[in-house]
Amino acid sequence: MNKNNVCIITLGCSKNTVEAETVAGLFVKEGFKIISNVEEADIIVIHTCSFIQDAQKESKYQIQQAGLLKQKNKNLKIFVSGCLAQLLQDKIKKEYPFIDGYVGTGNFDKIVKLIQENKFFFKTKVAGGVTNFKTRVLSTNLPSTYIKISEGCNHKCSYCIIPNIRGSFTSRPVKAIVDEAKFLADSGVKELNIIAQDTTSYGIDIYQKLSLSKLLKEISKINQFKWIRLLYAYPSTINKELLETIYEKENICNYIDIPIQHVSKNVLKNMRRPTNTRQIIESIKNSFPNIILRTSLIVGFPNETDADFKELVAFIKQNYFEHVGIFAYSDQKTAISYKFKNKISKEIIEERLNILATEQFKNVIKNNKNKIGKTFEVLPEFVSKNKVWGRAYFQAPEIDNMIIVSKRDDISLGQFTNIKIKGYKDYDLIAK
Ligand code: SF4
């Protein structure tokens, strides 16, 4: 195949972004050109997501859109990779006969070689993931990115299909991660966000003990990083050593994303998750009150009673979390919970979502008011009209609220700047 223009469309979470950036680097190494305008592409790679139904719909929509482009340009090649390709396997070719190839989650990094060899249809393979990170081409000019420390997951949350798609939990060795972190630091990265399906189980498979604290200490030695941030922590494997490391190391943000999903024991039992999330969060906040917490919650899980939901609302009112992502339960055919009885109606789910979002919004306003008059180091990320949008240490990229500043000469994108908070507008903070 000619060394032509490749457009990679990345859907879903930051884990997919890291994989797509790595594969983009492999294409570049082999003489292909990465472009962002899909209309000019000779090859389109759609790196899909299938975490929830909406994500699957979006992935399918993007495949169809690429198919429309192929009607105009018969030479266009379309490849599908990632979670949806893994989930559907051979069915993807039946659903979308115009695609030229598909690869599973375990062999995405082989795609360049396979395209070069004109092997257009390949089998999917679970586990292994993308491992050759040295070729990564960052998809943004900003000094902020993600690093993936493990692949797969050994938990069996009843609503989740990820372990079937991504395989069992496999940590990367400390050295490989630190080498990649150094490469990113040398490329200008100042904020490193630690990701995996489950970050806090890091090391249990290859070192036979929880080793995230050790890994973070190694990464924090890289002085170029200003902010190292922990995302996707599994509640029951957060230990004192880890919290102390986060607290003590200057360049590790006092911020943890801990998706707890719920607090009611009944619901958590049905979800097959640790039932003591309430105690875990209370204990973290009692011992380390300055650590900012983010979480995700699922509303309307099968069998969630009014009492279960009220318990969740009461917990959220405690304002332990600065940021909360609230999701409606999404039924997935291959998940264990698909077979559960007592599904909650759409109307009740909608109502519960609104109640919970309203309660969390009150917390946000309270927390925003507390920040007025304080000065924070802010990373300006983009400009829109005459405003600059940035983030402080207590705000993760892409998922949290932001700080909006009027455009000024002393603010440049990607350059950390001290900014005083003057007010707030809905979720976002405002500075002059
Ligand atoms: S921890 Fe649970 S929700 Fe997260 S990937 Fe593993 S099984 Fe899925």
Boltz pocket constraint, residues with backbone or C-beta under 6 A from the ligand:
constraints:
  - pocket:
      binder: B
      contacts: [[A, 153], [A, 154], [A, 155], [A, 156], [A, 157], [A, 160], [A, 161], [A, 162], [A, 163], [A, 197], [A, 198], [A, 234]]
      max_distance: 6.0
